[in-house]
């Protein structure tokens, strides 16, 4: 029956199996993302161009148009006294939980950081000076995204971290986001979002100084804007919308698998996909989805995302399941295969983050474990990586020859330069040899 969740099940025996799988993959591919949104991409390009030409005037104009709030440039930035006030008013239990998460994130990002390991004389690692962080302005506040983007930058030694977030909460930014900014010592926060905020960070305006790199998740407009300004600044990856792919066998708990699918589908847009070699598990998960989605506060929008972007894929065996998962290249990849979970996970090569075992749901990584939840989406985990402290350093090559070493190498360097027809290059060596 059209519109029922039964339609999200794709079995390898189905006559139209290949076409259904292609559609599911296309929903998450970068190619589909760009080709199906040409008008949106052009609109974003215009916004970026106008902010570059007109600065604050354009930022204010687009903020009024899209966020329906009229701001002067002097009102873009949240005063530090406001950050301090909302921090003081935060729920103490929430603040305690946030601080535990901050410790975990800082510990993990410090342990994996390579920028303080300058052991080779031929390279020097230096932190970026100024970084912009995009925090989504969804219906629910996302203080976790502040932690997951800003703390890696702080570990790397970035001195200036700028937060932008759209004015979707009473004409400003949700207090929890502002409180976390203050807790982390971030005082440059702007109530700006969308393509205009990204463009302001990339170009710089009369009131906002340009940054070196822009990171953070967001909807299509934000990601297209990041793509548009890449080259003016660095970016992390295409981070959004969210997806989870769950690799599971008959040992998985169907209620838990269904809950994990729904945890991503509720993002709206968001996708939760199960790929399994167990037809019995597929049916049980489908039944649990029907039961659990009806109990959610966002039941209608989550069901819509299940029907539009999600799926339950049943394949012949676990080898096919693993191959399919590697082709999908998920943002979040959960492995729930009982005692075989670790072994299966070692065969998975394309994922932003891998969550091993039934007791490692995505929410553990989203909030608490330590790795950043800013991850590559839309099958880009083939070539993009999770955001880490190492994304906030740049390397500079160091070359230092003395007279003897230059003389020893001169003939070879001159020969290579002359082969390329670059006589001035060759002469810069010859003049020293003479």
C-alpha positions as a Python dict, from the first residue, in 0.01 Angstrom:
ca = {
    (1, 'X'): (0, 0, 0),
    (2, 'X'): (148, 337, -107),
    (3, 'X'): (284, 547, 179),
    (4, 'X'): (334, 259, 422),
    (5, 'X'): (673, 177, 567),
    (6, 'X'): (654, -163, 396),
    (7, 'X'): (768, 24, 85),
    (8, 'X'): (1113, 96, 231),
    (9, 'X'): (1208, -275, 234),
    (10, 'X'): (1428, -376, -63),
    (11, 'X'): (1499, -748, -104),
    (12, 'X'): (1757, -897, -336),
    (13, 'X'): (1485, -1127, -478),
    (14, 'X'): (1274, -832, -594),
    (15, 'X'): (1245, -794, -971),
    (16, 'X'): (1310, -420, -941),
    (17, 'X'): (1587, -460, -678),
    (18, 'X'): (1857, -282, -880),
    (19, 'X'): (1643, 19, -964),
    (20, 'X'): (1532, 57, -603),
    (21, 'X'): (1890, 40, -477),
    (22, 'X'): (2006, 295, -736),
    (23, 'X'): (1733, 532, -622),
    (24, 'X'): (1833, 490, -259),
    (25, 'X'): (2199, 556, -338),
    (26, 'X'): (2112, 853, -558),
    (27, 'X'): (1932, 1023, -272),
    (28, 'X'): (2263, 1048, -92),
    (29, 'X'): (2508, 1104, -375),
    (30, 'X'): (2687, 1431, -434),
    (31, 'X'): (2598, 1414, -804),
    (32, 'X'): (2227, 1403, -728),
    (33, 'X'): (2272, 1674, -465),
    (34, 'X'): (2412, 1917, -721),
    (35, 'X'): (2214, 1824, -1030),
    (36, 'X'): (1877, 1833, -861),
    (37, 'X'): (1933, 2175, -704),
    (38, 'X'): (2063, 2395, -986),
    (39, 'X'): (1834, 2685, -902),
    (40, 'X'): (1930, 2669, -535),
    (41, 'X'): (2299, 2658, -625),
    (42, 'X'): (2260, 2967, -843),
    (43, 'X'): (2075, 3149, -567),
    (44, 'X'): (2354, 3067, -320),
    (45, 'X'): (2614, 3189, -570),
    (46, 'X'): (2432, 3521, -600),
    (47, 'X'): (2420, 3563, -223),
    (48, 'X'): (2791, 3491, -189),
    (49, 'X'): (2870, 3736, -470),
    (50, 'X'): (2656, 4012, -322),
    (51, 'X'): (2806, 3976, 24),
    (52, 'X'): (3150, 3998, -135),
    (53, 'X'): (3052, 4316, -317),
    (54, 'X'): (2837, 4491, -55),
    (55, 'X'): (2944, 4342, 278),
    (56, 'X'): (2728, 4416, 581),
    (57, 'X'): (2451, 4572, 372),
    (58, 'X'): (2396, 4245, 186),
    (59, 'X'): (2425, 4036, 503),
    (60, 'X'): (2152, 4245, 669),
    (61, 'X'): (1935, 4231, 358),
    (62, 'X'): (1949, 3850, 328),
    (63, 'X'): (1903, 3804, 702),
    (64, 'X'): (1582, 4004, 685),
    (65, 'X'): (1468, 3813, 377),
    (66, 'X'): (1536, 3459, 499),
    (67, 'X'): (1528, 3485, 878),
    (68, 'X'): (1264, 3759, 892),
    (69, 'X'): (1452, 3975, 1134),
    (70, 'X'): (1587, 4323, 1068),
    (71, 'X'): (1936, 4373, 1210),
    (72, 'X'): (2185, 4654, 1180),
    (73, 'X'): (2551, 4553, 1150),
    (74, 'X'): (2600, 4665, 1509),
    (75, 'X'): (2344, 4402, 1614),
    (76, 'X'): (2507, 4110, 1433),
    (77, 'X'): (2737, 4023, 1723),
    (78, 'X'): (2607, 3890, 2055),
    (79, 'X'): (2749, 4105, 2337),
    (80, 'X'): (2983, 3926, 2575),
    (81, 'X'): (2767, 4027, 2871),
    (82, 'X'): (2479, 3829, 2717),
    (83, 'X'): (2700, 3522, 2682),
    (84, 'X'): (2800, 3552, 3045),
    (85, 'X'): (2443, 3595, 3162),
    (86, 'X'): (2303, 3289, 2984),
    (87, 'X'): (2598, 3084, 3105),
    (88, 'X'): (2521, 3186, 3461),
    (89, 'X'): (2158, 3083, 3411),
    (90, 'X'): (2229, 2739, 3262),
    (91, 'X'): (2084, 2440, 3441),
    (92, 'X'): (2358, 2313, 3673),
    (93, 'X'): (2302, 1948, 3586),
    (94, 'X'): (2317, 2027, 3215),
    (95, 'X'): (2636, 2225, 3268),
    (96, 'X'): (2789, 1932, 3456),
    (97, 'X'): (2707, 1698, 3165),
    (98, 'X'): (2847, 1946, 2915),
    (99, 'X'): (3170, 1970, 3112),
    (100, 'X'): (3210, 1591, 3115),
    (101, 'X'): (3165, 1585, 2739),
    (102, 'X'): (3416, 1869, 2699),
    (103, 'X'): (3676, 1671, 2894),
    (104, 'X'): (3622, 1363, 2676),
    (105, 'X'): (3639, 1559, 2352),
    (106, 'X'): (3949, 1752, 2453),
    (107, 'X'): (4124, 1434, 2567),
    (108, 'X'): (4055, 1247, 2243),
    (109, 'X'): (4146, 1539, 2018),
    (110, 'X'): (4471, 1597, 2211),
    (111, 'X'): (4571, 1231, 2186),
    (112, 'X'): (4533, 1219, 1807),
    (113, 'X'): (4687, 1561, 1739),
    (114, 'X'): (4993, 1553, 1511),
    (115, 'X'): (5065, 1925, 1508),
    (116, 'X'): (5286, 1914, 1817),
    (117, 'X'): (5500, 1633, 1675),
    (118, 'X'): (5751, 1836, 1472),
    (119, 'X'): (6008, 1558, 1465),
    (120, 'X'): (6126, 1603, 1104),
    (121, 'X'): (6338, 1910, 1016),
    (122, 'X'): (6171, 1930, 674),
    (123, 'X'): (5824, 2022, 793),
    (124, 'X'): (5665, 2264, 1035),
    (125, 'X'): (5306, 2244, 1162),
    (126, 'X'): (5133, 2565, 1259),
    (127, 'X'): (4774, 2627, 1373),
    (128, 'X'): (4536, 2830, 1163),
    (129, 'X'): (4489, 3179, 1303),
    (130, 'X'): (4115, 3232, 1265),
    (131, 'X'): (3836, 2980, 1207),
    (132, 'X'): (3462, 3014, 1148),
    (133, 'X'): (3217, 2761, 1291),
    (134, 'X'): (2863, 2717, 1154),
    (135, 'X'): (2608, 2604, 1411),
    (136, 'X'): (2268, 2504, 1268),
    (137, 'X'): (1963, 2689, 1386),
    (138, 'X'): (1726, 2396, 1382),
    (139, 'X'): (1413, 2372, 1595),
    (140, 'X'): (1622, 2213, 1870),
    (141, 'X'): (1945, 2375, 1994),
    (142, 'X'): (2272, 2200, 1908),
    (143, 'X'): (2526, 2286, 2179),
    (144, 'X'): (2703, 1960, 2099),
    (145, 'X'): (2803, 2098, 1759),
    (146, 'X'): (2976, 2392, 1926),
    (147, 'X'): (3183, 2148, 2129),
    (148, 'X'): (3251, 1912, 1840),
    (149, 'X'): (3383, 2188, 1615),
    (150, 'X'): (3541, 2442, 1847),
    (151, 'X'): (3728, 2210, 2083),
    (152, 'X'): (3931, 2043, 1805),
    (153, 'X'): (4028, 2392, 1688),
    (154, 'X'): (4129, 2491, 2040),
    (155, 'X'): (4340, 2178, 2079),
    (156, 'X'): (4518, 2269, 1755),
    (157, 'X'): (4603, 2610, 1895),
    (158, 'X'): (4363, 2828, 1694),
    (159, 'X'): (4352, 3165, 1869),
    (160, 'X'): (4035, 3310, 1716),
    (161, 'X'): (3719, 3102, 1682),
    (162, 'X'): (3411, 3270, 1538),
    (163, 'X'): (3065, 3116, 1579),
    (164, 'X'): (2774, 3196, 1348),
    (165, 'X'): (2421, 3068, 1401),
    (166, 'X'): (2091, 3197, 1257),
    (167, 'X'): (1861, 3412, 1471),
    (168, 'X'): (1590, 3152, 1512),
    (169, 'X'): (1535, 3183, 1887),
    (170, 'X'): (1349, 3501, 1982),
    (171, 'X'): (1555, 3701, 1734),
    (172, 'X'): (1882, 3558, 1860),
    (173, 'X'): (2061, 3231, 1930),
    (174, 'X'): (1939, 2967, 2174),
    (175, 'X'): (2078, 3031, 2526),
    (176, 'X'): (2228, 2684, 2555),
    (177, 'X'): (2445, 2746, 2247),
    (178, 'X'): (2554, 3082, 2385),
    (179, 'X'): (2626, 2929, 2724),
    (180, 'X'): (2851, 2663, 2573),
    (181, 'X'): (3035, 2931, 2376),
    (182, 'X'): (3107, 3117, 2699),
    (183, 'X'): (3209, 2795, 2875),
    (184, 'X'): (3466, 2735, 2600),
    (185, 'X'): (3592, 3092, 2608),
    (186, 'X'): (3445, 3184, 2268),
    (187, 'X'): (3333, 3545, 2271),
    (188, 'X'): (3292, 3628, 1900),
    (189, 'X'): (2943, 3502, 1820),
    (190, 'X'): (2716, 3634, 1545),
    (191, 'X'): (2339, 3584, 1509),
    (192, 'X'): (2376, 3513, 1139),
    (193, 'X'): (2314, 3201, 936),
    (194, 'X'): (2271, 3063, 588),
    (195, 'X'): (2477, 3150, 283),
    (196, 'X'): (2515, 3512, 396),
    (197, 'X'): (2695, 3407, 715),
    (198, 'X'): (2928, 3174, 526),
    (199, 'X'): (3001, 3446, 272),
    (200, 'X'): (3068, 3703, 545),
    (201, 'X'): (3321, 3471, 705),
    (202, 'X'): (3487, 3400, 371),
    (203, 'X'): (3509, 3751, 229),
    (204, 'X'): (3508, 3955, 546),
    (205, 'X'): (3276, 4254, 582),
    (206, 'X'): (3293, 4596, 744),
    (207, 'X'): (3221, 4440, 1087),
    (208, 'X'): (3331, 4076, 1047),
    (209, 'X'): (3692, 3990, 973),
    (210, 'X'): (3749, 3704, 730),
    (211, 'X'): (3857, 3364, 856),
    (212, 'X'): (4102, 3104, 728),
    (213, 'X'): (3865, 2807, 733),
    (214, 'X'): (3492, 2741, 774),
    (215, 'X'): (3367, 2421, 937),
    (216, 'X'): (3044, 2276, 1062),
    (217, 'X'): (2728, 2098, 950),
    (218, 'X'): (2416, 2250, 801),
    (219, 'X'): (2142, 2227, 541),
    (220, 'X'): (2191, 2244, 166),
    (221, 'X'): (2226, 2623, 152),
    (222, 'X'): (2511, 2625, 403),
    (223, 'X'): (2693, 2338, 233),
    (224, 'X'): (2654, 2492, -113),
    (225, 'X'): (2784, 2821, 25),
    (226, 'X'): (3086, 2645, 172),
    (227, 'X'): (3149, 2487, -168),
    (228, 'X'): (3117, 2827, -334),
    (229, 'X'): (3374, 2997, -109),
    (230, 'X'): (3622, 2708, -112),
    (231, 'X'): (3947, 2860, -234),
    (232, 'X'): (3882, 3190, -62),
    (233, 'X'): (3896, 2986, 259),
    (234, 'X'): (3936, 2623, 353),
    (235, 'X'): (3638, 2406, 440),
    (236, 'X'): (3599, 2076, 620),
    (237, 'X'): (3357, 1870, 408),
    (238, 'X'): (2995, 1848, 302),
    (239, 'X'): (2849, 1796, 648),
    (240, 'X'): (2476, 1740, 622),
    (241, 'X'): (2207, 1615, 609),
    (242, 'X'): (2269, 1328, 847),
    (243, 'X'): (2258, 956, 772),
    (244, 'X'): (2325, 624, 944),
    (245, 'X'): (2386, 288, 782),
    (246, 'X'): (2344, -11, 1013),
    (247, 'X'): (2513, -339, 922),
    (248, 'X'): (2338, -613, 1120),
    (249, 'X'): (2277, -987, 1126),
    (250, 'X'): (2036, -1215, 1312),
    (251, 'X'): (2209, -1137, 1642),
    (252, 'X'): (2100, -771, 1640),
    (253, 'X'): (1822, -643, 1863),
    (254, 'X'): (1546, -525, 1624),
    (255, 'X'): (1408, -268, 1867),
    (256, 'X'): (1752, -112, 1909),
    (257, 'X'): (1817, -110, 1534),
    (258, 'X'): (1483, 62, 1474),
    (259, 'X'): (1560, 320, 1742),
    (260, 'X'): (1896, 393, 1578),
    (261, 'X'): (1734, 436, 1236),
    (262, 'X'): (1483, 681, 1383),
    (263, 'X'): (1757, 876, 1564),
    (264, 'X'): (1884, 998, 1227),
    (265, 'X'): (1554, 1012, 1038),
    (266, 'X'): (1420, 1260, 1295),
    (267, 'X'): (1670, 1523, 1176),
    (268, 'X'): (1435, 1607, 886),
    (269, 'X'): (1605, 1564, 651),
    (270, 'X'): (1788, 1259, 774),
    (271, 'X'): (1824, 899, 668),
    (272, 'X'): (1843, 567, 849),
    (273, 'X'): (1924, 254, 650),
    (274, 'X'): (1958, -108, 759),
    (275, 'X'): (2149, -354, 540),
    (276, 'X'): (2132, -714, 653),
    (277, 'X'): (2154, -1076, 545),
    (278, 'X'): (1863, -1170, 772),
    (279, 'X'): (1509, -1145, 627),
    (280, 'X'): (1372, -1219, 974),
    (281, 'X'): (1558, -922, 1125),
    (282, 'X'): (1431, -699, 844),
    (283, 'X'): (1068, -784, 921),
    (284, 'X'): (1114, -736, 1294),
    (285, 'X'): (1286, -399, 1244),
    (286, 'X'): (1006, -287, 1013),
    (287, 'X'): (748, -375, 1279),
    (288, 'X'): (949, -185, 1541),
    (289, 'X'): (972, 119, 1316),
    (290, 'X'): (596, 127, 1279),
    (291, 'X'): (554, 105, 1654),
    (292, 'X'): (828, 347, 1759),
    (293, 'X'): (774, 620, 1501),
    (294, 'X'): (415, 669, 1617),
    (295, 'X'): (538, 746, 1968),
    (296, 'X'): (784, 1018, 1865),
    (297, 'X'): (720, 1385, 1918),
    (298, 'X'): (821, 1444, 1554),
    (299, 'X'): (630, 1144, 1425),
    (300, 'X'): (499, 1296, 1102),
    (301, 'X'): (825, 1448, 979),
    (302, 'X'): (1024, 1140, 1082),
    (303, 'X'): (787, 911, 892),
    (304, 'X'): (830, 1137, 589),
    (305, 'X'): (1208, 1094, 608),
    (306, 'X'): (1173, 719, 645),
    (307, 'X'): (967, 704, 325),
    (308, 'X'): (1179, 949, 128),
    (309, 'X'): (1536, 872, 226),
    (310, 'X'): (1554, 554, 435),
    (311, 'X'): (1546, 182, 363),
    (312, 'X'): (1585, -176, 478),
    (313, 'X'): (1804, -366, 231),
    (314, 'X'): (1814, -747, 248),
    (315, 'X'): (2106, -918, 72),
    (316, 'X'): (2212, -1280, 20),
    (317, 'X'): (2502, -1298, 266),
    (318, 'X'): (2730, -1092, 485),
    (319, 'X'): (2995, -1055, 214),
    (320, 'X'): (2739, -876, -3),
    (321, 'X'): (2629, -668, 296),
    (322, 'X'): (2986, -552, 360),
    (323, 'X'): (3043, -472, -9),
    (324, 'X'): (2717, -273, -20),
    (325, 'X'): (2812, -79, 293),
    (326, 'X'): (3150, 10, 146),
    (327, 'X'): (2979, 133, -169),
    (328, 'X'): (2730, 341, 28),
    (329, 'X'): (3008, 524, 222),
    (330, 'X'): (2797, 629, 519),
    (331, 'X'): (2839, 920, 755),
    (332, 'X'): (2763, 701, 1059),
    (333, 'X'): (2820, 328, 1018),
    (334, 'X'): (2693, 102, 1296),
    (335, 'X'): (2786, -266, 1317),
    (336, 'X'): (2546, -480, 1519),
    (337, 'X'): (2649, -837, 1447),
    (338, 'X'): (2685, -981, 1796),
    (339, 'X'): (3025, -1135, 1867),
    (340, 'X'): (3120, -1083, 1502),
    (341, 'X'): (3084, -705, 1516),
    (342, 'X'): (3454, -629, 1557),
    (343, 'X'): (3558, -865, 1276),
    (344, 'X'): (3295, -723, 1041),
    (345, 'X'): (3396, -365, 1124),
    (346, 'X'): (3754, -434, 1015),
    (347, 'X'): (3629, -504, 662),
    (348, 'X'): (3450, -171, 636),
    (349, 'X'): (3657, 101, 472),
    (350, 'X'): (3421, 389, 385),
    (351, 'X'): (3261, 569, 679),
    (352, 'X'): (3285, 898, 863),
    (353, 'X'): (3267, 711, 1194),
    (354, 'X'): (3219, 343, 1279),
    (355, 'X'): (3022, 240, 1587),
    (356, 'X'): (3101, -117, 1688),
    (357, 'X'): (2858, -337, 1878),
    (358, 'X'): (2505, -306, 2006),
    (359, 'X'): (2604, -72, 2289),
    (360, 'X'): (2760, 195, 2066),
    (361, 'X'): (2469, 391, 1916),
    (362, 'X'): (2538, 708, 1720),
    (363, 'X'): (2423, 923, 2012),
    (364, 'X'): (2734, 816, 2206),
    (365, 'X'): (2948, 975, 1936),
    (366, 'X'): (2716, 1269, 1886),
    (367, 'X'): (2756, 1389, 2240),
    (368, 'X'): (3014, 1224, 2454),
    (369, 'X'): (3279, 979, 2331),
    (370, 'X'): (3532, 1232, 2201),
    (371, 'X'): (3551, 1209, 1820),
    (372, 'X'): (3375, 1496, 1646),
    (373, 'X'): (3026, 1439, 1516),
    (374, 'X'): (3097, 1670, 1222),
    (375, 'X'): (3134, 1401, 959),
    (376, 'X'): (3126, 1370, 578),
    (377, 'X'): (2782, 1291, 440),
    (378, 'X'): (2626, 1201, 102),
    (379, 'X'): (2875, 920, 33),
    (380, 'X'): (3172, 1157, 62),
    (381, 'X'): (3339, 948, 333),
    (382, 'X'): (3525, 785, 43),
    (383, 'X'): (3752, 1089, 40),
    (384, 'X'): (3655, 1323, 328),
    (385, 'X'): (3722, 1247, 694),
    (386, 'X'): (3578, 1327, 1034),
    (387, 'X'): (3667, 1672, 1161),
    (388, 'X'): (3964, 1652, 1399),
    (389, 'X'): (4219, 1876, 1564),
    (390, 'X'): (4449, 1798, 1270),
    (391, 'X'): (4217, 1987, 1035),
    (392, 'X'): (4312, 2312, 1205),
    (393, 'X'): (4685, 2301, 1135),
    (394, 'X'): (4872, 2365, 814),
    (395, 'X'): (5214, 2235, 726),
    (396, 'X'): (5499, 2435, 582),
    (397, 'X'): (5790, 2264, 409),
    (398, 'X'): (6135, 2363, 530),
    (399, 'X'): (6434, 2348, 290),
    (400, 'X'): (6783, 2445, 402),
    (401, 'X'): (7094, 2367, 190),
    (402, 'X'): (7450, 2472, 265),
    (403, 'X'): (7710, 2554, -1),
    (404, 'X'): (7850, 2201, -26),
    (405, 'X'): (7508, 2037, -59),
    (406, 'X'): (7404, 2283, -330),
    (407, 'X'): (7725, 2222, -531),
    (408, 'X'): (7677, 1847, -504),
    (409, 'X'): (7323, 1874, -642),
    (410, 'X'): (7375, 2159, -888),
    (411, 'X'): (7430, 1958, -1206),
    (412, 'X'): (7114, 1754, -1156),
    (413, 'X'): (6901, 2057, -1073),
    (414, 'X'): (7030, 2250, -1376),
    (415, 'X'): (6961, 1956, -1606),
    (416, 'X'): (6603, 1924, -1482),
    (417, 'X'): (6541, 2300, -1515),
    (418, 'X'): (6681, 2315, -1869),
    (419, 'X'): (6468, 2015, -1968),
    (420, 'X'): (6164, 2220, -1876),
    (421, 'X'): (6296, 2521, -2066),
    (422, 'X'): (6328, 2727, -1749),
    (423, 'X'): (6670, 2882, -1799),
    (424, 'X'): (6633, 3136, -1521),
    (425, 'X'): (6574, 2849, -1278),
    (426, 'X'): (6892, 2686, -1402),
    (427, 'X'): (7085, 3012, -1379),
    (428, 'X'): (6980, 3063, -1013),
    (429, 'X'): (7180, 2748, -944),
    (430, 'X'): (7464, 2816, -1190),
    (431, 'X'): (7534, 3164, -1055),
    (432, 'X'): (7598, 3016, -713),
    (433, 'X'): (7817, 2743, -851),
    (434, 'X'): (8026, 2997, -1042),
}
